Amino acid sequence: MESKPDTIKISTMHKEEILASHADLIVTVKGSSIVGGNEALKKAREVSQLVEELTGFGVPAGNVHLQGVRVETSSGALLKSSSASYRLRVRCDDLDQIAGLLDIITSQKNAALERIDWKYPEEEARERGLESALMKAGSKADKVAAALGVKLLGVYDLIENSFDEDAPAMFQPQARMMKSGGAPAVEPNLGMDIQHGKTIHVNVDIWYRISAF
């Protein structure tokens, strides 16, 4: 069995907070008619009304996607009077528009915001973190080797891992409640805490081969 060469272990880490680059707003719209496929964006009255408001505000039509349609019945059978619940995903590329989009969505009596999914430039942050951690490790290894009176001969092993430290609490909007007649039971509350930052941690453990002590 090959013996392990003389090594020193160096551990370093890099921590960086990043902000969201864009966001997806998940919205549910209660419709009085059933329309399938992307035609729902144009032919389901309540959905098309919301889409018109969003595109009028500046959201590109291609940023509004229908994720699903759920048929709602009172008797268990599909009737002409059956209604549907439409689930939309609205991509917001300009986060300065978030407040305006929330205002539009909550102003629609049949629409409710489920959640906001924040999207981050994570890959770039991890690459920066790895480069920084490796540079710190190299500098630290030089100092340790000099203090011990040995020379660095190369890298024997390296382990790298990274993880995200998400926001303490996910955005939870106050649900817009409906009465049986469709009228809002409570007024929408826009006094909400919107958190859209996370911290990226990158850790490296490097075993450097060294000359004999």
C-alpha positions in Angstrom: 0.0 0.0 0.0 1.3 3.4 -1.0 2.1 5.5 2.1 0.8 9.0 2.4 3.5 11.7 1.8 4.2 14.4 4.4 1.4 17.0 4.1 0.0 20.0 5.8 -3.8 20.7 5.7 -5.0 24.2 4.9 -8.7 25.2 5.3 -10.1 28.5 4.0 -13.5 29.9 3.2 -15.1 32.7 1.3 -18.5 34.3 2.1 -20.4 36.6 -0.2 -23.8 38.1 0.0 -25.6 38.3 -3.3 -28.9 40.0 -4.3 -31.5 38.6 -6.6 -31.1 39.4 -10.3 -34.8 38.8 -11.2 -37.9 37.1 -9.7 -40.9 35.0 -10.6 -44.3 35.9 -9.1 -46.6 33.0 -8.8 -50.2 34.2 -9.1 -53.5 32.3 -8.9 -56.5 33.7 -10.8 -60.1 32.5 -10.2 -61.9 32.4 -13.6 -65.6 32.0 -14.3 -64.9 29.9 -17.4 -62.7 27.0 -18.4 -60.1 27.6 -21.1 -57.1 25.3 -21.6 -53.6 25.9 -22.8 -52.1 29.3 -23.5 -55.4 30.5 -25.0 -56.4 31.1 -21.4 -54.1 34.1 -21.3 -56.4 35.7 -24.0 -59.8 34.1 -23.7 -60.3 33.6 -19.9 -61.7 37.0 -19.0 -60.2 37.3 -15.5 -56.8 36.1 -16.7 -56.7 38.3 -19.8 -57.6 41.3 -17.7 -54.6 40.7 -15.4 -52.3 40.1 -18.4 -53.4 43.4 -20.0 -52.7 45.2 -16.8 -49.2 43.6 -16.5 -48.2 44.2 -20.1 -49.5 47.8 -19.9 -47.2 48.3 -17.0 -44.3 47.1 -19.1 -44.0 43.4 -18.5 -43.3 41.7 -21.8 -46.0 39.3 -22.9 -43.5 36.5 -23.1 -42.8 36.9 -19.4 -46.3 35.7 -18.4 -46.7 31.9 -18.5 -49.6 29.7 -17.7 -48.4 26.9 -15.3 -51.6 25.0 -14.8 -55.4 25.1 -14.7 -57.5 23.5 -12.0 -61.2 22.9 -12.6 -63.4 23.7 -9.7 -66.9 22.1 -9.3 -69.4 22.1 -6.5 -71.0 18.7 -7.3 -68.0 16.7 -8.4 -69.2 16.7 -12.0 -68.0 18.9 -14.8 -70.8 21.3 -15.6 -71.2 24.3 -17.9 -71.2 26.5 -14.8 -67.9 25.1 -13.5 -65.1 27.5 -12.9 -61.4 27.3 -13.0 -58.3 28.4 -11.1 -55.4 29.5 -13.3 -51.9 29.5 -12.0 -49.5 32.0 -13.7 -45.8 32.7 -13.4 -44.9 36.3 -14.1 -41.2 36.9 -14.6 -39.9 40.3 -13.3 -36.6 41.2 -14.9 -36.5 44.7 -13.3 -36.8 44.4 -9.5 -37.6 48.0 -9.2 -41.0 47.1 -10.7 -41.9 44.6 -7.9 -43.9 47.1 -5.9 -45.9 48.1 -9.0 -46.6 44.5 -9.9 -47.8 43.7 -6.4 -50.2 46.6 -6.6 -51.6 45.4 -10.0 -52.0 41.8 -8.7 -53.7 42.7 -5.4 -56.0 45.2 -7.2 -57.6 42.4 -9.1 -60.5 41.0 -7.1 -60.0 37.4 -8.5 -56.2 37.3 -8.3 -54.0 36.3 -5.4 -50.2 36.3 -5.1 -49.0 32.9 -3.8 -45.3 33.7 -3.4 -42.2 35.3 -5.0 -39.4 33.0 -6.2 -36.2 35.0 -6.2 -33.5 34.1 -8.7 -29.8 34.7 -8.1 -26.6 34.8 -10.1 -25.3 31.9 -8.0 -22.9 30.3 -10.4 -20.8 33.5 -10.8 -20.7 34.0 -7.0 -19.5 30.4 -6.5 -16.8 30.8 -9.1 -15.6 34.0 -7.4 -15.8 32.3 -4.0 -13.7 29.3 -5.2 -11.0 31.6 -6.7 -10.8 33.7 -3.6 -10.7 30.6 -1.2 -7.9 29.1 -3.3 -5.9 32.3 -3.3 -6.2 32.5 0.5 -5.2 28.8 0.8 -2.1 29.3 -1.3 -1.0 32.4 0.7 -1.7 30.6 4.0 0.2 27.5 2.9 3.3 29.6 2.0 3.3 31.2 5.5 2.8 27.9 7.3 5.6 26.2 5.2 8.0 29.1 5.9 7.3 28.9 9.6 7.9 25.2 9.7 11.0 25.4 7.6 9.8 23.2 4.8 9.0 23.6 1.1 5.7 23.1 -0.7 6.0 20.3 -3.3 2.5 20.4 -4.7 -1.1 19.5 -3.9 -1.9 16.1 -2.6 -5.7 16.4 -2.2 -8.4 19.0 -2.4 -12.0 19.1 -1.2 -14.3 22.0 -2.1 -17.9 22.5 -1.0 -20.4 25.3 -1.1 -23.8 26.0 0.4 -26.4 28.8 0.5 -27.6 30.6 3.5 -31.1 31.7 2.5 -33.1 34.6 3.8 -34.4 33.9 7.4 -38.0 33.8 6.2 -39.5 33.4 2.8 -41.7 36.1 1.6 -45.2 35.4 2.7 -47.8 37.8 1.3 -51.1 38.2 3.1 -53.6 36.2 1.2 -56.4 38.1 -0.4 -59.6 36.5 0.9 -62.8 36.3 -1.2 -66.4 36.2 -0.1 -68.8 33.9 -1.9 -69.8 36.8 -4.2 -66.3 37.5 -5.2 -65.9 40.7 -3.2 -62.7 41.0 -1.1 -63.2 40.3 2.6 -60.1 42.2 3.5 -58.1 44.9 2.0 -54.7 44.0 0.5 -51.8 44.9 2.8 -48.6 46.0 1.0 -46.8 46.6 4.3 -44.7 43.5 3.7 -41.1 42.6 4.2 -39.5 41.6 0.9 -36.2 39.8 1.4 -34.2 39.0 -1.7 -30.7 38.4 -0.6 -28.7 35.3 0.3 -25.2 34.4 1.3 -23.0 32.0 -0.6 -20.4 30.1 1.4 -17.4 28.3 -0.4 -15.1 26.2 1.7 -11.9 24.5 0.6 -9.6 22.0 2.4 -6.3 21.5 0.7 -3.5 19.0 1.7 -0.2 20.3 0.4 2.8 18.0 -0.1 5.9 19.2 1.8 9.5 18.3 2.0 10.8 16.4 5.0 10.9 18.2 8.3 
